[in-house]
Amino acid sequence: MNPSVTACTCAPPAASLSAEAGLAAPAVAARRDWALARCHHARLALTGPRCAVLDFLCARAVPIVVEALVRELVAQTRCHFVSVYRAVRSFEGAGVLRPATLAGQRVVRLACAGGDYLVCRQCGLAARLGEAAELSAFETQLAARTGYRIEYHWLELSGLCHRCHRLNQAFAV
């Protein structure tokens, strides 16, 4: 890869991003390597805003609402908000990012960072479910039965978190 790819002009230092997100540096590096390889395969040029988006998302353990991503990057970098939105769209098109709807909001995550979520329909709190062997078996059976080549899935279970459930019970009395 081109060495200039890793030196993004508007991206904050990757170390500060990974520390904020709580991911270990090797995990962030592995995600970044995967994303850079995917960009290279898609012949996607890595501009400053694209690097900023990649660095930010490689360090995140959970999906982020697109508008929140834009706000964070505009506040932390010299990137223009339009450039951040364009970077997100280009990464979605290249298969680097996977868009979804979580608690009614458009979110993105790295395509290599799988996960399913339990979402509170009242406050929007999202809790990641572990990898489920039963779901993988179901995907395999579904693919065999339908002939589809399943590329990914996104599972969102909706309900009330413990806090909201208790608040609703308290106000129902």
N, C-alpha and C positions, 0 to 999 in steps of 0.2 A: 504494500500500500504506500501511497504518497505520504512522506513524513509531515507535510504541511497540513494534512487532514487532522492531526491531533492537536494542532495549535490554532484554536478558534479565537478570533479577535473579540467576539462579543460574549463568549461563554465564561461564566465564573469558573474558578478552579474546580476540577472534578473532585478533589479531596474534600472541599467544603460541602459539596452537594451530597457526597456519600455519607459524610458524618451527620448531616441534617436528616437524611432519610433512614439512617440506621442500617444500611446494607454494608457488609464487609467489602473492603477494596477489591479482593479477588472476584467477588460476585459482580461488582460494578464493571470491572475490567472484562470479564467473560461476556457480559451483556453487550458491552461496547464493541468487543471484537465481533460478536455475532451480527450486531447492527451494521458495523462497517463492511463486513463481508456481504451482507444483504444489499447494502447501498452500491457496493462495487458491482455485484451481479446485475443489479437493475440499472447500472450506468448512471447513477444519481450523483451529481456533483455535490460536494459538501461545502456549502457556503457557511458563513459565520452564523446566521440564524439557525440553519439546519444543525450545525454542531452544538449550538446552545440547547436546542430541543433534545438532541440525542443525549448529551451529557446529563441533562436534567432527568430525563425519563429512565436512563440506564441506572440512575441512583435511587429510583423510587421502587418501593416494594408493592405498591398498590396503584390501581388506575387513578387518573386525575381528570377532573372536569376540564374540558378544553379551555373555557373562559378563565378558570383559575390558573391553568398553565400559562396562558398568555399574560395575565396580570403579574404572575411571579417572574417570568422572564423579562418583561418590560421593566419591572422594578429592579431586577438584579443585573441587567445587562444593558448594552447600548442598542439592542435589537428593537426594531419598530414592530408594533403589534401586527401589522399586515404581513410582514415577513414571517412572523411566528405562525400565523394561521396558514400561510402558503407552505411553510415547512411541514406542518402537520399534515396537510392535504397530500403533499408529495410523498411523505413517508407512508401514508395510508395506501396510496397508489402503488408504491413499491413493495408493499407487504411487510414493512418494518414495524408499523404501528397497526394495532387492531382497534377499530372504533367499536363502541357499544353504547347502550343506554343503561345507566345505573341509577336507580331511584328517580327516573324520569329526566335525567340530565345526560348530555352527550359526554362520554369519557373516552380516553385513549390509554393504551398501555402498549408496551413492547410486545410484539407478536410472540417472542420467545418466552415471555413471562406469563405463563398460564395461570389459571385460577378461577375459582367460582366463589360467589359471594352470597351472604345472607344480608339483606338490606332492610333497615327499619323504614317503613313507609311514612312514618311521622317525622323523624328528625334526619333521615338520610344516612345514619351511621351504617357503614358497611364492614362486615366481618368476613374475612377470607375463610372459606372452607378448605380443609385439607384435600389433597389429591385422593379421589375416590376410585378404588379398584373396580367397584361395581359399575361406575359410570364408564370406565374404559372398556369393560366387558360389554356393556350396552352399546357403545359406539361400534365395536367390532361386529356385534350381531346385527345392528342396524345397517351397517355398510354391506355386510354379506347378503342381507335380505333385500335391500333396495338397489344394490349395485352402485351406490354413491361412493365416491372417494371423499371421506370426511376429512376436511383440512383442519378444522378447529371447532370448538363449541364455546358457548358463553352461557353459563347457568346463573340465574339470579333468582333467589328465593326471597320473597317479600313477606314482611310481618312487622311485629313491634319488638324493639329491643327491650331489655329488662327495665331500663329506666323509664321509657315511654309507657310500657305496660303498667308499671307501678303508678305513674302519674295519672294515666287514664282511669285506673281503679280508684285512686284517691278522689278524683273529681266526679266520679260516677255515683258516689255515695250521697 
